[in-house]
């Protein structure tokens, strides 16, 4: 509905069909141009721009950028040769008969005009300034586009789920603290001094309770909260599209999620070919050095552990040796390879070994002289390189080496311009381990439980059928019925078949070192519910901010969130988090001492 008390049309609705007609428009002055006796302003609203012509200098003189105005005028064709092919309204203009200033604007801390060069990211101020004046930052067309895209995606997801008979159910934001792999945000309960609510890390237990309740197909766009140390592109509060189904297995959930994903991408004009490809977790690590592989390009990791089993090179006398080819890089200057060493050290590695295969077949580089004749002779064929290529190596533990090579692989692709944001390479990653060690230096998740093992996903993940009877006897190799959906090297979401049998749940908790007393205290309500007939169930959640950012081609999830936090959870706009008054603190009961109460 365009017509309101202040306008008859939006800017881009003023077309050639309205030539000769009077229109009323409202919006911001994007910019003003004076041409001796006649002034032009670009009027901007949420749809775009339209040019307004003003012949009265007295009317034009007070107008400044970002003034909010109402324009009444007649639509006409632009003079021949003055059309603007870059604008949807580039063939017409509105001759102003009356202009009313609805609100004035002070000088801006940064420009938001679409007509100026500052729309490119390198012309914008730093992120803290953008977030402090987020209401101005959101006026920029790229940000408007992202918010509209996010809305359209939610609409498409809802329609797809409703077509599959899902019911949208809201779950509470104040819950009991339960172990889910990160720290909880805690809220004091004023009416129960000394007690606390937790903000949910996810609706995990609540959606499982809905399955017990008979809501066989549930979804919601859920707000979630995790008190994590700051990591780039993470937010302390985030949204996920949460979905759960009863009487299903892994295949049912994955098929459902594919339909939702296809509908989401279709809302933005893209067709997704179903079914989506799959790769096992082990293959993803071995071939791509990541459990969220970017498949927009090839260049798989090559394992050379066996090749170098008898090597004289001490660095390669390691449990694992792998390599990645850098096409066409043999002629890069030494300083470029030195920069790669700095890049690797910034990622916690000691460095990055390399060799160069020159065009004439000569093997160069610091590593070459340390290899045996046989190793040098067969190396190019072993790694699949060609003359003119370079090869990077990593040696050490399997996981840390693969992670480094996986990062190298993506960085090479970035430098070669292979990361097209408008190309979408989906894959399911399946066959995850059920547990992971708690002493992994590459993992900063909070361990669930008190043993040497913690959950790869969460404590309510079902062991795979082959491991039901033995997962607790061999936790290191136990596998689960879980699955992640990955796009362009980003984990869009993940899920699993849930444990619905109390005997299996108790055995999983034993492996994690969670006692019955602790389990009853933290999530006894779920275990109690399972005593009354819990159907088999499974689900998945899409990280909504991440999914929107992938489809938008945004560099950061902060660019698809209306009011995100900066580093450390700070909000430059409102100043949160902020101190509270002594009176507020006393009222919350934060300092409640039960012993003093007894006295």
C-alpha positions, -999 to +999 in steps of 0.1 A: +000+000+000+018+031-012-008+058-007-008+073+028-014+107+044+020+118+031+023+102-004+005+089-033+034+068-047+068+056-037+097+070-057+102+041-081+065+038-087+067+071-106+069+058-142+063+070-177+027+058-173+022+088-149+035+115-173+012+145-170-003+134-137+002+150-103+019+130-076+028+135-039+061+120-027+079+119+006+114+110+016+149+123+022+169+147+001+196+124-012+215+153-028+209+188-043+224+202-075+220+239-085+221+249-122+215+287-123+179+294-117+169+257-115+177+232-088+175+194-089+171+172-059+172+134-058+144+123-035+151+090-018+128+066+000+129+029+007+124+020-029+150+042-046+154+076-061+134+100-083+146+134-096+127+165-086+130+198-105+126+231-086+123+264-105+118+285-074+152+293-058+135+304-026+120+269-023+153+251-031+176+272-010+168+258+024+170+221+014+200+201+026+210+165+025+188+142+046+161+168+051+128+150+052+104+166+027+071+162+010+069+170-027+038+177-048+044+180-085+037+169-120+055+140-137+071+147-171+096+130-194+132+141-190+145+162-219+161+141-246+197+132-238+192+137-200+179+102-193+197+082-166+199+045-174+213+037-140+180+047-123+147+029-124+131+063-127+158+076-151+134+086-179+111+108-159+113+137-134+088+155-111+084+192-115+078+205-080+047+227-073+050+226-036+076+213-011+072+210+026+100+204+050+089+177+074+121+175+094+155+191+092+189+172+095+221+183+112+254+178+093+259+140+091+288+122+107+292+104+074+274+106+041+247+081+031+239+096-003+235+069-030+249+093-056+282+097-039+312+074-041+311+066-004+286+038-010+316+016-017+328+000+015+363+016+014+347+050+016+327+043+047+339+051+082+351+025+107+326-001+120+323+015+154+311+048+138+287+029+116+273+011+146+271+042+167+250+059+140+234+026+128+201+044+120+221+064+094+241+034+082+208+015+076+196+042+052+222+031+027+206+010-002+229-020+004+217-022+040+181-016+030+185-045+005+199-068+032+170-061+056+145-067+029+162-098+018+162-111+053+124-105+055+117-121+022+138-152+032+118-155+065+086-153+045+097-180+021+109-203+049+076-199+067+055-207+036+077-238+029+073-251+064+036-244+066+032-263+033+048-292+051+023-289+080+047-273+105+034-254+135+052-222+146+056-222+184+074-196+205+095-209+234+105-189+265+135-166+267+139-171+305+148-207+312+170-228+335+207-230+328+215-262+309+248-275+294+249-268+257+286-261+249+289-223+257+285-200+287+250-188+296+239-153+299+223-151+334+195-128+346+188-124+384+153-132+395+142-103+417+112-122+431+134-152+441+166-136+456+197-157+449+181-174+419+188-169+383+173-173+349+195-182+319+189-169+284+187-199+260+217-209+239+191-226+218+156-240+222+170-275+222+154-290+252+121-271+248+116-283+212+123-318+224+096-313+250+073-302+222+079-335+205+068-353+237+038-330+238+026-342+204+035-312+183+049-334+156+063-306+134+076-275+151+095-244+139+103-209+150+128-181+143+143-183+177+165-158+195+195-175+211+223-162+234+258-174+240+283-157+263+315-165+243+349-148+242+348-124+212+354-141+178+351-124+145+317-127+129+300-140+160+273-123+180+263-128+216+227-128+205+216-144+173+187-159+155+182-195+142+155-211+121+147-240+144+129-271+131+120-304+148+100-334+136+086-365+153+086-400+139+114-393+114+150-402+108+180-383+094+169-387+058+135-372+065+150-341+082+175-336+055+149-338+027+127-313+046+156-289+051+165-291+014+130-279+005+133-250+029+167-240+016+155-242-020+125-220-012+147-195+006+171-192-024+142-191-048+129-160-030+161-142-040+159-155-076+182-185-075+174-222-083+189-248-061+193-283-076+181-310-052+191-333-037+222-316-024+255-334-024+270-351+007+304-357+021+314-375+052+331-356+080+363-376+076+364-370+039+358-333+044+388-331+068+410-353+046+403-336+013+395-300+024+409-296+059+376-283+072+343-297+084+327-269+065+344-272+031+342-246+004+333-265-028+332-235-052+366-247-064+387-279-063+423-281-053+420-309-027+446-316+000+469-344-009+481-366+019+518-375+016+524-393+049+531-426+032+552-408+005+575-393+031+576-424+055+613-428+050+622-391+045+656-377+057+638-344+062+633-341+100+603-317+096+584-343+076+591-371+100+557-366+115+524-384+121+509-366+091+522-347+061+499-330+036+501-306+007+481-281-013+490-269-048+493-232-056+487-230-094+510-207-113+529-195-083+563-209-090+576-175-102+563-155-072+592-135-056+607-147-023+591-119-003+556-132-013+565-166+002+579-149+033+546-131+036+529-166+036+551-175+066+538-145+085+502-155+075+507-190+088+523-178+121+493-155+127+472-187+126+493-203+153+516-224+129+554-223+130+555-216+093+546-230+059+570-253+040+570-249+002+586-259-030+584-244-065+583-264-098+597-240-124+587-240-160+618-260-170+610-287-144+636-275-118+626-280-081+633-249-060+626-237-025+640-242+010+625-277+013+639-291-019+675-295-007+663-315+023+646-342+003+660-374-010+666-378-048+637-402-051+614-378-032+623-349-054+619-370-086+584-381-079+570-352-059+553-333-087+534-363-098+525-372-062+509-338-055+494-334-090+513-303-097+524-289-131+555-269-142+550-233-130+531-244-098+542-241-061+532-265-034+527-257+003+532-284+030+521-290+066+534-316+089+525-326+125+494-339+141+467-348+115+440-324+127+462-293+131+480-299+098+447-304+079+432-273+095+462-253+083+461-267+048+424-261+046+429-225+054+458-223+029+435-238+002+408-211+008+434-183+010+449-194-024+414-194-039+407-159-025+439-145-040+431-162-073+396-146-074+378-180-071+354-171-043+324-158-063+297-147-037+270-153-063+279-189-067+265-212-041+281-246-034+260-266-009+269-298+007+258-319+036+285-330+060+274-363+076+288-391+098+302-370+126+319-384+156+296-386+187+323-372+210+354-351+209+383-348+234+381-320+259+418-312+256+418-302+219+438-269+217+420-260+184+385-261+201+373-233+223+338-246+231+330-251+267+331-288+276+299-304+286+305-327+316+336-336+335+354-364+316+380-365+289+352-365+263+326-339+254+298-339+229+306-331+193+272-314+190+252-317+222+245-344+249+211-353+233+225-366+200+217-402+191+246-426+184+245-441+149+228-475+146+261-493+143+273-478+176+242-480+198+255-510+217+292-500+220+296-462+219+304-460+256+331-487+253+350-468+225+341-431+227+370-421+205+356-438+174+318-437+182+297-421+154+265-401+156+234-395+136+241-359+130+245-336+100+256-301+090+245-281+060+274-261+045+275-234+018+306-217+005+327-228+033+303-216+060+283-238+083+247-227+077+232-250+102+232-284+118+211-310+135+208-346+146+186-374+155+178-370+192+180-395+220+145-405+231+154-435+252+164-429+288+188-459+288+208-445+259+207-410+274+221-423+307+250-440+290+259-409+270+258-389+303+281-414+319+307-410+291+305-372+296+310-375+333+276-361+342+262-377+373+226-386+378+223-359+404+238-332+381+216-344+352+185-342+374+195-307+385+203-293+351+177-309+328+158-334+349+126-319+335+135-334+301+145-368+315+113-369+334+093-361+303+109-390+285+094-414+310+060-407+296+064-419+260+088-399+239+085-404+201+116-408+180+124-373+168+151-353+150+157-318+138+179-291+125+185-254+129+198-229+104+219-200+117+197-173+103+222-145+104+248-166+086+223-179+060+212-143+052+248-132+049+257-160+025+227-152+002+234-114+005+271-118-003+279-098+028+313-099+043+300-100+078+269-112+096+268-077+111+257-063+077+225-084+078+215-076+114+197-044+121+214-036+154+244-059+159+270-058+186+306-048+181+336-066+195+333-079+230+295-076+229+296-038+230+268-018+215+282+016+203+246+028+196+231+025+231+262+021+252+253-014+265+265-031+285+264-003+311+267+000+349+235+000+369+227+021+400+232+009+435+194+009+439+189-013+408+216-037+420+200-040+454+166-046+439+178-074+417+190-095+446+225-101+430+242-098+463+217-119+482+233-140+510+211-168+523+231-170+555+223-133+563+187-141+556+187-169+582+202-145+607 
